[in-house]
Amino acid sequence: MSTRIEKDFLGEREIPDNVYYGVQTLRGIENFKITGLSLSFEPFLIQGFGCVKKAAAMANRDLGILDPKIADAVIAACDRLIAGEFLDQFPSDLIQGGAGTSTNMNANEVLANIALEFLGHNKGEYQFVNPNDHVNCSQSTNDAYPTAFRVALIKRLSSYSHALSALRDAFAEKGEEFASVLKMGRTHLQDAVPISMGDEFHGFATNLGEELLRIEDAKKLLAEVNMGATAVGTSVNAPAGYPQLVVRHLSEITGLDLKLSEDLVEATSDTGAYVQLSGMLKRTAVKLSKICNDLRLLASGPRTGFNEINLPQLQPGSSIMPGKVNPVIPEVVNQTTFYVIGADLTVTLAASAGQLQLNVMEPVIGFSLFTSIKMMENAVVALREKCVVGITANAERTRDMVLGSLGIVTQLSPILGYKTCAGIAREGYLEGKSIYQIVVEERKLITQEKWDEVYSTSNLLHPAFIQ
């Protein structure tokens, strides 16, 4: 394999000539072997860097800081990153020391070498296009990294939002399908009052719909960027007007409504948007876990559990118990949400560990957020496709359970009073009698006609006040 020699102020290193990254990326590869997941695990991040570096090259060209020939070569290289090429040239680990410097230099070196080939030069001939002086012109890792990070997060959230929206719609469709299915509502895992299974599933849809609004809130916070802040927010080594111009170019390139922070010093060290995003993901994870717990409980049995709904049967559930089928999709979604809830603590600790003008822990924040969003997206897709759309209701069983429940005595409280109804329920519990048997057949407290009025399916599904 042919090689080339590259050097930085620490010395010379031999680089395989078929790779586009350079010496600083190589040092990062050697130093950071933490997650086993490279930057290419999140293609949106690589595209984000392509967008940031393109915007910077355009702004520097417009301001006369960068030779148009070099700028155009860098822009052409960025376009290839944005198109999804060269993902395999980003082997740096997602978690790294240096506040993302290895990631930024990985992008700078790859883009420089692509630009060199564009201009007819060989990789490593940095006297023509230099990773630091040209690709990183008017930038620092401290503004390029978080800006690319935010662009990537917004795009990743858009993909996740689409998947979550589809799951919400699937629950809403089941709500319509089960609108006439009568079942017993429960509180404290005890019989409460009747409810429509459709209302129950529609509630799941509404619950997730609220989270879609929170995603949009998080995206708005992420849209405030510190591009042009350079090292600590003072815009050192950047020409006048550059911050405003580079953000305008970046907005046009990405199609996002990005805003330049009004206080670049504050924005360079602040990670509040990540904390809020992580909290939003945790909130959704908690809700999704609760929904999956409900689905597992409602499908429990089938003979000795609730058995109110049937989940799609996907695989044998036991190596020893023949015929057993487990609710594997809700189970795996539960486990996914546990990870996301835990990752939120990582983001919290990393955000609180910022010191003075920079938070050097952004790489682990990025790892936590990217993995959480991707896992949540995969989980909601699996829940919709392999579970929710195939759920069926056991309507006859749920109706029988309602009419056999002691909880339906509640509907008689406006007629007989709480004390009398409590006594009826107690008698039914101790003697194994139904409410109908006690109220109509034995005590004759109401007529058959009144019973039929109170306990008609329509009134149980949509209760009216009856005295």
N, C-alpha and C positions, 0 to 999 in steps of 0.2 A: 504494500500500500504506500503510495507516495504521500509525502508530508510537506508541511511548510513550517517555518520558524516564525513565531510571533513573540513579542516581548512587551512587558509592562515594567513599571519601576521596581518590581520584585525580581525580575529576571526573565530569561528566555524559556519558552516551552515549545515542544514539538506538537503540531496540530495535524490530524489527518486532513489531507487536502480535499477530501470529498465532503467535508462538513462546512457549514456556513457560519457557525459560531467561532469564537476566537479564544484567546488566552484567558480573559477574565471569566468567561463562561466555564472554561475548563476548570479553573480553580474552584468555582462554585460547585461544579459537579463533584469534585473530589472532597470538598469540605462538608457538603450538606447531603447526607444520605439518611433522610429521616422518615418520610412517608412512603417512599417508593412510587409516589405519584409525581410525574413531571408537570411542567407548566402546560404542556399540550393536553393534559386532562381537562382543562377548561379552554376550549377553542375561542370562546368569547373574549377571554383575557388577551390572547394573542392578537385577535382582531382589534381589540381595544388599543393595544400598543401600536398597531398599524395606523389606526385613526389618529392617535395622539402625535405620532412622529410625522405623519403626513401634514397635519395641521401646523405643526411647528416648522416644517420645511417651507410650507407655503407662506407663513407669516414672516419668517426670516428672509425669504426671497423678496417678498413685497416691501420689506423695510430696508432692503439693500445690504443685509448682513451676510447672506449666503449667495454664492455664485449661482446664477440661474441654471447653469448646466448641471452643477452638483445637486441643486435642489430638485430639479426635474428627475434626475436619476434616483434620488431618495424617494420622491413621490411615487415613481413607477414601482420601486421595490415595495413601498407601503401598500400599494394597490394589490400586489400579489399576496401580501399577508392578509389583507382584508378579505380577499377572495378565498381564503382558507388554505393557501399553499404554505409549505415549509413548516407544518406543525411538528414534524419529527426533528426539527432543528432547535427545539426548545426543551432540552433534557434537564434543565435545572429543577431542583425539588421545589415543590410549592411552599414548604416551610424552610426558611433560611434566615441566617443572621444578616445584618447589614441593612435592615429596613427595606429590602427589595432591590438593593443595588445589583445583585447578581442577575435578577430578572430584567432590570432596565438595561444592563450591559449585554445580556443575551440578545435582547431586541436590537440594541445599537449595532452589535457585531454582525448579526444576521442581515440586517438591512444594509449595512455598509458593504458587505460582500456581494449581496444581490445587486446593489447599485454599481459596484466595481465591474461585475460581469456585464451589466447593462451598457457601461461605457467602454467595454472591450479590454478591461484590465483583468488581472488575476486576483483571486482571493488573497487577502492579506496585504495588498499593495495600498496600505492606508494613507500614503502620501497623496493619493488622488481623492479618496473618500474616506474620512476618518470617523470611527465610531463615536468618539468624544467631541471632536471639534466641529463635525458637520451634522451627523445624525442627532447628536445630543445638544446641538447648538441652542442656546438660550433656555436650557432646561437643567433640572436636577432630578435625581431619583425621587426627591421629596415632593415634586409636583407631577412629574410624568407618571410615576407608579400609581399614586392614588387616583389620578384622573383616568388612566386606563382601567384601573380597578372599578371605578364607579360606572364607566361606560359599559364594562362587561357585566356588572351586577344588574344594571337596568335592563340590558338585553336578556340576561338569564331570567330575571323576574318576569319579563314579558312572556317568555316561553312557559314558565311555571304558571303564570296567571291564566294562560289559555287552557292548560291542563286542569287547573282547579275549577275554572268556569265550566268545563265539560262535566266534571264530577258533580258540581252543583246542579247542573241541568238534568243529569241522570237521576239524582235524588228527587228533583221536582217532578220528573216524568213518572217515577214510582209513586209519588204523592197523588198524582192524578189517577193512576191505575188502581191504587188501593183506597180511593176516596170512600167507597161504600163498604169497606171491610171494617166491621165492628170488632173492637178488642178492648181488653181491660187496661186502663192506665194504672201505673204503679208509682208509688213514692215510698222510699225506705225499703224497696223490694217487697212491699206489701200492697195488696189490692187497694186501689184508690177509687176512681170512677171511670166509666167507659169513655173511650176516645176512638176516633177514626184512625186506622193505621195510615191512611193517607195524610192526616194531619201530622202524624209522627214523622213520616218521611219528608213531608214538606218542611217540617221544622229542621231536619238535617240540612236541607237545601238552603234555607234562610240563614242558618248558622254559618255555612261556608260562604254564602254570598257576602256576609259582613266582612270576611277576610279579604275578599277581592278589593274592597274599598281601602283596606289598610295597606295593601300592596301599592296602590296608587299613591297613597300618602308617603310611603317609603321611597318610591321612585322620585318624587318631587324633592325630597331632602338630598338624595344622591345626585340630583342634577346640578347642585351647587358645587363647583370645582375650584381648585386653587392653581390651575394651570397658569404659568407665568410667575408664580411665587418663587421659583427656583429653590435655593437652599433652605432658607428659614422664613420666607414670606416677604423679604425686602426686594425681590426681583433683581438681586445682584447678578451682573453679567447679562442682563436682558435689556434690549433697547426700549426706549420710551414708546409706549403704545402697544408693545408686544402682547401683554396679557389680554387686553381687550380683543386684539386682532386674532390671536391664536384660538381663543374661545369661540369667536364668531366662525372661523373656519371649521373648528371641530364640530360645532352645531350643524353646519351645513353638510359635513362629511357623514356624520352619524344619523342625521335626521332627528336628533334629540334637541329638546329645548333646554340647552345647558346655560347656566348662569355663572358668571365670574363672581366669586365671593367678594363681598365688600371689605373684608378684613383678611388679607392673605396670610398675615402672621398667625391669626387665630385659626384659620382654615387649615394651615399646614400641620398643626399639632392636634386638631380636633378630630375625634372619631365618633362623635355623637350619632351621626347618621347610621353608622354600622351597628351601634348599640340598639337603636330603635328598630332597624331592620331585623336584627337577631331576635329581639323581643317579639316582633310581629310573627316571625317564623315559629317561635316557641308557642305563642298564643294559638296559632293555627294547628300546631302539632298536638297541643293539649286537647283542642276541640275534636280533631280527627281521631285521636286515641279514644276519646269518650264515645264517639260514634261507632268505632269498631268494637268497643266493649259491648255496646248495646246490640249490635248485629250478632255478635257471638252468643250473647245471652238469649236473644229472641230466637235464634236457630238451635239452641241447645236441645239435646235429646238424642235421636228424635223421639224415642218412646218415653223417656223419663225426665225430659226437660220441658222448657216452654213450648218448643216446636210450633211457634207462631209463624215463622217464615222458613223457607228453604233456600239455602245458599247453593250456588252451582257446585257440583261435585267434581273436583279437579284431579285428585290423586288418592290412592289408598292411604289411610291414616295410621296404620300400625303394622309392625312387623310380626306381631303376635296375635292381634285381635282381628279375625277375618271380618270383612265388610265394614269396618270402621272408616269414616270419612271425617276429616278435621277441617275447621274453618281457616285454612292456611293463609288466605289473602288478608283477612282482617288481622291475623296474628303477625304477619310480616309487616303490615302497616303499623301496628302497635310498636314493633321493635324499631322501625324507622323513626317514629316520633320520639322514642326514648333517646335515640342518638341526638336528634335535633335539640331536644330539651337540654341535654348535657353540653352540646356545642355552644349553647347560649351562655353558659357559665364561662366557657373558654373565652368568648368574645368579651364578656364583661370584665374578666380579669386582665385580658390583654389591653383593653381600652383604658383601664385604670392604671396601667403600668407605663403610660406615656410620661415622658420627662422633658420639661422645659419646651423647646421649640419643635420637638418631633416625637411621634410615637413610633418606636422602632419595631413594635410588635405587629405591624400591619400584615406581614405574611401569614401568621397564624390566624388572624382575623379573616383574611382572604380564604385560607384553607377551610376554616369552619363554615363560612357563609356559602362558598361555592359547593362544598359537599352537602351541606344541609339543603340548599335549594334544589340541587340535582336529585338528591335522594327523595325529597318531598315530591318533586315532579314525577319521578318514577313510581312512587308509592300511590299517588292519586290516580295515575293512569292505570296501574294494575288494579286498584280498587274499583274503578269504573268498569274497565273492560272485562275483568275476570270475576267480578262479584256483583256489583250493584245492578247492572243491566240484566242479570240473570236471576235475580231474586224473585221468588213467587210467594204468595201468601196462602196460609191454611185457614181460609175464611170460616169454614164450618167449625173448626176446632176453636178458633178465637171467639166466635159467637157463643158456643156452648160454655166456654170458660166465663164469659161475661154473665150469662144467665145463671150460672152456678155459683157466682161469687157473692160473698156477703157484702162486698163494697157497694153494690147497687142499692142498698138500703138508704144511701145518702139522698137519692132522688125523692124519697118519701119524707124527708125532714120538713119541707114546707107544709106538708099535709098532716103528719102525725106528731111533729116536734122531735127535737134532738134526743131528749131523754127516752122517749118511747122507742125510737129507732135504735138507740144504743142497746136497749134491752133486747130488742128483736135480734140484733146482730150477735149479742152474747149468747142468746138461746140457740141460735143457729150454729154457732161455733161449738158449744158444749154438747149439743144433741145431734149434730150432723144434719140439720134440716136446711132446706132452701128458704130464701126470703119469701118466695111465692107460697110455699107450704104454710108458713107461719101466718103471714099477713092475710091471705085470701082464703085458704082452705080451713085453717084452724081458728084464728081469731076473728076472721071476717071484718078486718079493720077498713078495708076498701073493697069496692065491687070489682068484678071481673072487667067491667068496662073501664073503670078508672085505671086498673092495672095495665090494660091494653094501651091506654092513652099514654101513661107514664113510660111504659117499657116498650113502646114501638121502636123499631129500628131507627126510624127517622128522628125520633125524639132523643134516643140515646146518642146518635151521631151529632145532632144539633139541638141540644137541650133547650126547651122553653121553660119558663117559670110556671109551674102548675100547682094549684092549691086545691 
